[in-house]
Amino acid sequence: MIVAFLALFAFEATVVLTEKVEFRMPGVMPSQDEAYLCTSVPLDPNGEFSLVGFDPLANGHTAHHMLLFGCADPGTEQAVWDCGEMSQTENDYQKASVCAEKPSILYAWAKDAPKLELPKGVGFKISGQTNIRHLVLQVHYMHKLGAPDFSGIRLKTSEVPLEKTAATLLMVTGGEISPKSKESFETACVVDEDVELHPFAFRTHTHRHGVNVGGWVVRESDKGEDHWNLIGTRDPQLPQMFVPVNDSSMVIRKGDMLTSRCLMDNKEDRAIQIGPTGEDEMCNFYLMYWVDGDRTLRDNTCFSPGAPNYYWGQDAGLNHIPH
């Protein structure tokens, strides 16, 4: 079942908004390790609402991580499906993508992180005239379960019109770490849209080999010197919550370069790929930002091939790189 107070979500009857709703897995029991399962719920198309808070209803012993996506349509009409696009198939469920088209990341959680409240007047706008007509919850289960799981998120909503629209940008890499070595996974993308971004929170995600993850805004001077403005750094072995950015007055504009870096330490005798399972690694830096009005970035993903095929200095031409 999807637990909700029949508020934000469109079932067969007309519904009225309440301030909090619960969106949970409907008692799933993955039968194998490293399962990625999704479930979805439609939104009431007759009104525009905003998500202004996220309270995780899960524990790290059961759920490795959770992601909440906004979609025009889900990847399938099934109540639950296997949405691990890069992982092995979960035989008990149909395999499909998270969304029928490009998803929007709304929230991410791991390592028993606490709840998140957005700044006053800021919210993720959904339903109504937006292109988010469904919410999709994805849960990564590292191990098969012997009892039904109802992991999910309590969503705090608002029907009051908000002047500031929130969005989440993901900076992510591919790559591989050689045995018994340390490595730096880096990505960089130039903002090519005429939008002013006001970052307010960030989140880091690696698996057990991650040592430190950071994000910066880089601006080049007239002399060709790069100036690095820290968004934030964090030990990814701490609870993987969204935390405030280093400078709340920071504004990101067209022409700025967004960068992130994951420092990894592989003490094992095997090469480790960036990939979807717990035995792989990940290098993810999530940046939450708000804009005045409704226009967020059209593309909220920044990807690089990662080490050993991509580095800031040789491939992005950056200088004065922070240690």
N, C-alpha and C positions, 0 to 999 in steps of 0.2 A: 504494500500500500504506500501511497504518497501521503504523508501526514500534512495536512494544511487546514486552515480554518475557513476554507471556502471563501477566501477574501480576494487575493490578487489573481487567483487562478481561475480560468474559464472552464467550468464543467458545463453541465446541461442547464443549470438554473442561472438566473441573474444573481450576481454576487456583489457584495459590498466590501470595500477595502477595510482591513484592520491593520494595526500597526505592526504585528509580527505574525509570520507564518513559518511553518516548518516544512522543509523539503528534504525527504529522506529516501534512502534506498528501500525498496519494498520487500524486505526480508530475503535478500539474495544469499545463496550459498555457493560460492565458486568452488568447483570441484578440482581445481589444479592451481599450482603456484603461479604467481606473476600475472594475475587476471586484471584486466582493465574493464570495468563494467560501467555502463551509462543507463540513466533513466531520465525521462523528460516530463515536463508539464506545460500545457498551453497557458497563455496569458489572456486575460480579458482584453479584447481588442477595442472596447468602448471607452477606455480611459487611459491616460498616460500616467505612469507611476514612476517612482524613483526608489532604488535600493540605497539605503543610507547606513546600514550596519549588517555585520555578519557574525553570528555566534556558532562556532563549530559544535556539532553533536556527534563526536567521534573520539576514539582514542587510538594512539599510535601503535598499540599492540595488534589491532585489527586492521586499520586502514593506514597504509603507508603514506598516501597523500590523497587529497581531494581537490578537484577543480570545478568551478562553476562557470558555465559558458552561457552566453546569450546567442540564440540562433533565430533565423527566420523560420526554418523548419528543422526538426531533428533528422539525424541520419537514417532513421527508420521509424515506423509507427509502432514497433514492438514496445512493450512496457519496459523491458530490460534488454540490453544488447551488449555484445562484445565490441568495445570501441578502442581496443588496443591496436592501432593501425600498424605499429612496428613490432608488436609482440606476437607470441604464439597464440593460436586460436583457442578460445574457451569453448569446448565442444557443446556445452549445455545451452549456449546462446548464439543467436544469429550474429554474424560479424557485419558491422557497418561503421561508417565514419561518425564522429561526434555530431556534426551538423551536415545538412544536405549541401550547404555552401559554406563560405568562410565563417568560422566561429569568432565571437568576441569573448575574450577572457574577462570575467567579472571579479573573480576571487580565487585564491589558492591557499591551501593549508597543508601543514605537515608537522611532525614532531611535537604534537600536543600544544600547538600554538594557541594563545587565548583569542578572545573575540576582537573584532575590529569595528570601531565607530568612525565614520567619515567626518571631516570637518563640517561645521555648521554651514548650511546652504549649499552643500555639494552632494550630488547623488548620481548613480548610474540610471539614466533614463531608459525605461523599458515600456513595451506595449504601445498602444495608441498609434501615433504616426511614425514611431521608430521602426527600425528593421529587426528589432528583437521581439519576436512573437512567441518564443518558447524559451524556457530555461532548461538546461541540461546539466545534470550532476554526474561527474565522472569520479569513481573511486578506484584507486590502485590497491589491490590486495596482493601482498607479497606471498601469502600462504593460503592454501585452501582452508575452508572453514567447515566446522562440524555442526554449526548452529546458524540460524538465519541472522543476517546483519541488517540493521536499520540506521547505519551511519548517515549523517546529513548535516544540514545547516539551518539554523533559525535565522530568517531574513527579517531585518527591520526595514519597513517600507514607509513611504510618505506620498500622499496624494497632493500635497501643497506644491505648486509650481516652484521650481528651483532655478536660479539664474546661472548656476555653475554646473556644468556637466562633467562627470568623472569618466575616465577610461583607464585601461591598463595596457601598458606596452611591455612586450616580452623581448628581452635580448638573450639569445641562445646560440650555442655552438654545436658542431659535430666534433669529430676527432678521436684521438687515441693516446693513451699514456703507455709508454714503454715500461717493461718490468724494472723494478728497483730504481725508479727515477722520479724527479719532480718536474712538473710541467705547468705552463701558463696557457689557459684557454681564453682567447680574446675575440671580441667582436666590435665593430664600429659601423655606424650608419649616419649619413647626413640627413637632417630634417629638410625635406624639399617641398614642404607645403607651407603656405602662408598662414600659419596658426601659432598663437602664443600658448605655450604649455606651462602650467604651474605645478611642478611636482610636489607632492605632499607626503608620500610614503613609498617605501621600497621593501622588497622581500627577496631573499636569496634561497637558492635550492641546489644542493649537490647531494650525492650519497656519501658514503663513509670516508672517501679519500679527499674530500674538499677541506681546505685549510682556511681560506679566506676568499670572499667574493666582494667585489666593489664595482661601483658605477661612477662615471664622470661625464661632464659636459665639456667639450673641447672647442675652444675658439682660436683661430689663427690670427696673429697680428699682421700688420702691414709688412713686417720684416720676415714673415714666414715662421715665426716662433709660436709654438702651440702653448696655450694657457689652459691648464686642467682645473676645472671646478668640481670639487667632490660632491656627488649626490649622496653617497653613503657607502660604508663597508660593514661587513658583518661575518662572524664565524658561522658557517652553515651547519655546524654541529649543534648550535643552540636551537631552541624552538623556532621553527621557520614561520614567524609571524611577519606581518607588515609593520615596519617601524618608521618613525618620522625621518624625513630627509635631513641632511646636515645643515642646509640653509633654506628655511621656509620662504625666503624672499626671492629665491632663484626663479628666473623666467627663461624658458628655452624658446628660441626663435628660429625662423627659417635660416638655413646656412650653418647652424650649430651642428656639431657632431656628437652623437650619443655613443658612449663606449661602456663596455663592461669587461671584467676579467675574473676568472676563477683560477686560483692557485691550488694545485693538486699535488698530493704526495702518495705515490704508489710504492708501498713496501713489499708488495707481493712479487712472486716469481712469474707472473703472467702479464701480458699486455691487457689493458682494460679499455674497452670501447665506450664512447658516448652512446648510450642506448636506453631502452625502456625498462629493463629489468633491474632488480636490486643488486645484481652482480655486475651490472654495467655502471657507468657514471652518467651524471647530467651536469650541465653548466647553465643555469637559468638565473637571470636577474629580472625581476618584475618591477616595473615603475608605474605607480599610480599617479595620475595627474588630473587637474581640472582645467577647463577652458571656460571663458565667458561665453554664454550662449550655448548653442547645440553642436557646433562644428568641431569634432575631434579629428585626429589623424585618420585618414582612410586606411592606412596600413600600419598596424600596431605591432609588427614583428620585425626584429632585426636579427639576421642570421649570418654566421660565418662558418667555413669548414672546420675551423679550430685547428689546434696543434695536431700533427707537426706541419700542417700545410698552410697555416695562416697565422701571422703575427702582426701587431700594430706597426712596428717599425718597417718591416720589409714589404708589407702588403697594403697597408693603409697610409704609409708615408708620414706617420706621426713622429714627433720629436718631443724632447723634454718629458719622456714617459716616466710616471711616478714609480718608485720602487715598491 
